[in-house]
Structure formats: structure tokens, C-alpha cells
Amino acid sequence: MVREDGADVEFGFDALARGVFAKAAPSSGQRRRSKPYRSKARRYAEDLKSRATERKSCLHALGDEGDVTASEARQRSEELCERILRMAGRSPTPHDDALLLRRRHEEGKPMPPMPPSRFVGATTGMQLRRLEWGASTSSGEPAVVLLHGIGEAAEAWNPIASKLAQHGFRVHALDLRGHGQTSWSSSQQYDPQSMVADLKDFVLDLDLYKAPIAVAGVGVGAAVATEFASAYPKLVGLLVCIDYNPLGDDSRLRYCKIQGAKAVPTPQAALALLTSPLMREQRRTASSAKKAIDSMFTKSGGGELRPRMDPNFVFGATKASLGLSLASVECETVFLHTFTESEIEELRQCNVRASFRSLEKSSGFAVADSPFEVYAELKKLLNKTELFLDDETASRTPESLGLRPLPQYASLEEAFKALGPRKIPDRESIQAELDKLRTEGDPSSEDEADASGTGLSQNPSDYFGMVG
């Protein structure tokens, strides 16, 4: 399907600039491009002419990633965002203004309240920001942990999480390290194992290990969720991966192109940035973009918008490691994404338990594009109570689940002393201990008794009358 705002520029903006202005013949079956589309294409054409001496297409100069290093990716992202914002600043289209007016109109409708931000101090040194919906799990419904995609934050889940909470589920969403209000890694440790360590500390802090949980993630969040389910098979009863293919192109997982935007002057510019065809596989539809602005950008002191993520974030995973993680997952695994038959076959070779479901209205950013569809699928899966049953609930300790290491002892005698059975005290031994404490607490002389009195007892008798 061809988008009106220029997604059909597979072969570069050079071709777009040359061919978009021709009027389609009535008999050709082609529809005429809208005025905003032609206006945007004309701006691209002018920009191309100004760079003609450099003999390179802006698509190939900035859009293609290939095998690039982290520093090269950051530099390209900065150049890409600078170019898009420069072109958007020349003359914002009426199309962009209309979208933001529609967004403000939609914001006038009642929206689910955002829960307060809370923080967990992880042993990794990260301060993890979390949101929570639902009061408790006393109803027996499983706890759900939701992990956002690259460049986003926990707020992206609010429409879905609030509806799940209405059905008795206790729902948690985290800002992954380097995103939102969670700490940034000073050493740029943004690999799956480090993020799994953060998630483990979060589970321990909230005692979520007492029953199997459900973990769902988008993109990078799905990669972390898969690694977590692989590392702690007895802890996770359900894994849901949204808009994620561990064996596909990993450029969308590695970094987010908007992190190169140092300062975005207006919401209109942010919308232009997210919907630009130069974003290619990270490009959003207008509907998805306008919903994502608040979760992806924060307003600085100067009134500008800045991405809510570490500009140095690069997800340190490879296709091989992601495939191995999926292969070792033991719980039920569901992919919510549109795959080809060959991709499904390839993923099933990794994990025969995996099942696949398509979302009709998603363009690749399902949580923003089709939150109700995602909610309905999650609710259906969470109602499979057999996935979250455990007959040995009493033995679900952090040590037995691998969340904490078992204690180490120097000898068998030391271990038996620490862990062996202890004699249950009888009435006589309890009374003897109480008498011993009482004897130790009695003063041995009058001087010691006076010294042990409180400061109030040393005051003159008329003191209490004066203060009364």
C-alpha cells in the first residue's frame, strides 16, 4: 500500500523529485498526488539540487545503514535529523498542522490517568523508573511486565495497561536503561544481559517471583524479554513479542535514528521527524507518530523537545545471540507481527513452541497504531490460567529460581550449623532466657540506677507544673 506522504520512494529521493510532479493520466489507473505530497516532494527536490555537486542521493547518504559502527550510526543519525528538521523548518505543511490539531482534539477526550512514577534501585547501579496499574494480585490473576521499544518510555503502554488493570491484572511497565527517567549507562552497557540484570532486580524488589509472570515487549523490549525468559525459565509463564523478528534486520533494534536530534523546536518538527521517509524502517505513520511524541520527547528548560533517551544508546546484540535466546525459551511464546511464510518457518526451527498472530491495523508500531488489538490479544493469552500454575508455590524462592545465588559455606559442619534443623524451644527454656534478660537489665547499685534514669526523672518536682 502506498502512503500519501511519500513512503513509495524505495529507490531514493532522486527518483521522487524527478517523477512526482507529473500529472497521472486518467487512463493510467494512478491517482494524482495530493497538494501536501507534491509540496513536500518539491522541497526535497530543491534540497537535492543544492547538493548536486556532491553526486550522492540523500537516501544513500543518510538513510542506508549497512554494517556501521556505533559512532558511525550516531553521526549518521545526527546528520539525518539535522537535514529533516532543516527541511521541515522551511515551511510546515498544512497536513502537519491538521494532524496536530486532530491530536489536540483527541487529547480532549478522557484518557486513562497516568500512574505515579516509582523507582527501583538495581544492584547494577541503575535507578529504574516504573509505572504500575492495578492494586494487587490477590485475585489470582498473573502479574504482567511490559517493556517498551527503542526510543520510547513506559508511558507508551498506558492505554493497554489501564484496560488490563480493569480486568484484575497487576501490570508493570519499566523504562529500560538509557530511556525515559531510568539512568543512562556511563559505560554504555546496553547489551541484553545488562538489561536482564536490571529486570531481575526489579522482579526481586516487587516479589514478583512467587508465581509465574507474563512478560511482553516491543522491539528491543521483546529482545530483553526473550533473554529474560531464557535465563529464568521457571519464572516466566508467557512471553509475548510484538513487532520483533530476532532473525531479521537488526538495524531497527540497534539504535533509534531520532536519538541524533539534539533539539527539536516544535511538536510540528517532531511530527515531521518521525514521519519522514528518510527514517525508512523506523518511519511511523502520522497516526502513530502523533501518539508517540509525548513518550519519545521531553520538553527542555528552553522549551525545545529532546529525545528521552541516551544519544549514545546502541543495543549490543547480534542475530546469533538473539536466535540462541529464542531457542532456549521454554514457556509459551507468541509473536504479534506480520511475517512471511519463510520467516515463520525459520523462527519455528528456532523454537517449535512459538506461535504467530498478525495485527490488522499495525504498520510496525503496534502499541501506538492498534492498542486495542494488542490489548485484546494480551487479555486472551493472560486468561490461559494453566500457563501460570505452579504446584510448588511454597518452594518458589529467589535461590531456587536462580534469581539469587545459593549461600556458600567453607565446610559441611558450617553448612549444617546454618541450615540444619533447630530445636524448638520449650516453656522452660523460654522462661530461663527471659529471667536471664531480666537479671542483666537490673541495676547492681543505687548509683547505677540513678545513672540509668531518664533525663525527665532528674528534673525538680515543680518542673512538670511549669511546663504544663
QUIJOWO-V697445 format. One record per backbone hydrogen bond with DSSP energy under -0.5 kcal/mol. NH is the residue of the N-H (numbers start at 1). CO is the residue of the C=O. If there is no record, write none. Layout:
# QUIJOWO-V697445
nh:NH co:CO
nh:NH co:CO
This chain:
# QUIJOWO-V697445
nh:6 co:3
nh:12 co:9
nh:16 co:12
nh:17 co:13
nh:18 co:14
nh:19 co:15
nh:20 co:16
nh:22 co:19
nh:28 co:25
nh:29 co:26
nh:38 co:34
nh:39 co:35
nh:40 co:36
nh:41 co:37
nh:42 co:38
nh:43 co:39
nh:44 co:40
nh:45 co:41
nh:46 co:42
nh:47 co:43
nh:48 co:44
nh:49 co:45
nh:50 co:46
nh:51 co:47
nh:51 co:48
nh:52 co:49
nh:54 co:51
nh:55 co:52
nh:56 co:51
nh:61 co:57
nh:62 co:58
nh:63 co:58
nh:63 co:59
nh:64 co:59
nh:68 co:66
nh:73 co:69
nh:74 co:70
nh:75 co:71
nh:76 co:72
nh:77 co:73
nh:78 co:74
nh:79 co:75
nh:80 co:76
nh:81 co:77
nh:82 co:78
nh:83 co:79
nh:84 co:80
nh:85 co:81
nh:86 co:82
nh:87 co:83
nh:88 co:84
nh:89 co:85
nh:90 co:86
nh:90 co:87
nh:91 co:87
nh:96 co:93
nh:97 co:93
nh:98 co:94
nh:99 co:95
nh:100 co:96
nh:101 co:97
nh:102 co:98
nh:103 co:99
nh:104 co:100
nh:105 co:101
nh:106 co:102
nh:107 co:103
nh:108 co:104
nh:108 co:105
nh:109 co:106
nh:118 co:130
nh:120 co:128
nh:122 co:120
nh:122 co:126
nh:125 co:122
nh:128 co:120
nh:128 co:126
nh:129 co:127
nh:130 co:118
nh:131 co:173
nh:133 co:171
nh:140 co:137
nh:144 co:170
nh:145 co:214
nh:146 co:172
nh:147 co:216
nh:148 co:174
nh:152 co:149
nh:156 co:153
nh:157 co:154
nh:158 co:155
nh:160 co:157
nh:161 co:157
nh:162 co:158
nh:163 co:159
nh:164 co:160
nh:165 co:161
nh:166 co:162
nh:167 co:163
nh:167 co:164
nh:168 co:165
nh:169 co:164
nh:170 co:142
nh:171 co:133
nh:171 co:169
nh:172 co:144
nh:173 co:131
nh:174 co:146
nh:175 co:129
nh:176 co:174
nh:178 co:183
nh:179 co:176
nh:180 co:308
nh:182 co:179
nh:183 co:127
nh:186 co:184
nh:188 co:185
nh:190 co:188
nh:195 co:191
nh:196 co:192
nh:197 co:193
nh:198 co:194
nh:199 co:195
nh:200 co:196
nh:201 co:197
nh:202 co:198
nh:203 co:199
nh:204 co:200
nh:205 co:201
nh:206 co:202
nh:207 co:204
nh:208 co:203
nh:210 co:207
nh:211 co:208
nh:213 co:235
nh:214 co:143
nh:215 co:238
nh:216 co:145
nh:217 co:240
nh:218 co:147
nh:219 co:242
nh:221 co:148
nh:221 co:218
nh:223 co:219
nh:224 co:220
nh:225 co:221
nh:226 co:222
nh:227 co:223
nh:228 co:224
nh:229 co:225
nh:230 co:226
nh:231 co:227
nh:232 co:228
nh:235 co:232
nh:236 co:232
nh:237 co:213
nh:237 co:235
nh:238 co:213
nh:239 co:332
nh:240 co:215
nh:241 co:334
nh:242 co:217
nh:242 co:240
nh:243 co:336
nh:248 co:245
nh:253 co:250
nh:254 co:250
nh:255 co:251
nh:257 co:255
nh:259 co:256
nh:260 co:257
nh:261 co:258
nh:262 co:260
nh:264 co:305
nh:265 co:263
nh:270 co:266
nh:271 co:267
nh:272 co:268
nh:273 co:269
nh:274 co:270
nh:275 co:271
nh:276 co:272
nh:276 co:273
nh:279 co:276
nh:280 co:277
nh:282 co:279
nh:283 co:280
nh:284 co:274
nh:289 co:285
nh:290 co:286
nh:291 co:287
nh:292 co:288
nh:293 co:289
nh:296 co:292
nh:297 co:293
nh:298 co:306
nh:300 co:304
nh:303 co:300
nh:305 co:264
nh:306 co:298
nh:307 co:261
nh:308 co:296
nh:309 co:307
nh:310 co:178
nh:313 co:310
nh:315 co:254
nh:316 co:190
nh:317 co:315
nh:322 co:318
nh:323 co:319
nh:324 co:320
nh:325 co:321
nh:326 co:322
nh:327 co:323
nh:328 co:324
nh:329 co:326
nh:332 co:237
nh:333 co:353
nh:334 co:239
nh:335 co:355
nh:336 co:241
nh:336 co:334
nh:337 co:335
nh:337 co:357
nh:339 co:337
nh:344 co:340
nh:345 co:341
nh:346 co:342
nh:347 co:343
nh:348 co:344
nh:349 co:345
nh:350 co:346
nh:351 co:347
nh:354 co:351
nh:355 co:333
nh:357 co:335
nh:360 co:358
nh:362 co:359
nh:368 co:365
nh:369 co:365
nh:370 co:366
nh:374 co:370
nh:375 co:371
nh:376 co:372
nh:377 co:373
nh:378 co:374
nh:379 co:375
nh:380 co:376
nh:381 co:377
nh:382 co:378
nh:383 co:379
nh:384 co:381
nh:385 co:383
nh:387 co:384
nh:388 co:385
nh:389 co:386
nh:393 co:390
nh:395 co:392
nh:396 co:393
nh:397 co:395
nh:401 co:397
nh:402 co:399
nh:403 co:398
nh:404 co:398
nh:415 co:411
nh:416 co:412
nh:417 co:413
nh:418 co:414
nh:419 co:415
nh:420 co:416
nh:430 co:426
nh:431 co:427
nh:432 co:428
nh:433 co:429
nh:434 co:430
nh:435 co:431
nh:436 co:432
nh:437 co:433
nh:438 co:434
nh:439 co:435
nh:440 co:436
nh:441 co:437
nh:442 co:438
nh:442 co:439
nh:449 co:445
nh:450 co:446
nh:451 co:447
nh:452 co:448
nh:453 co:449
nh:453 co:450
nh:458 co:454
nh:458 co:455
nh:459 co:456
nh:463 co:460
nh:466 co:462
nh:467 co:463
nh:468 co:464
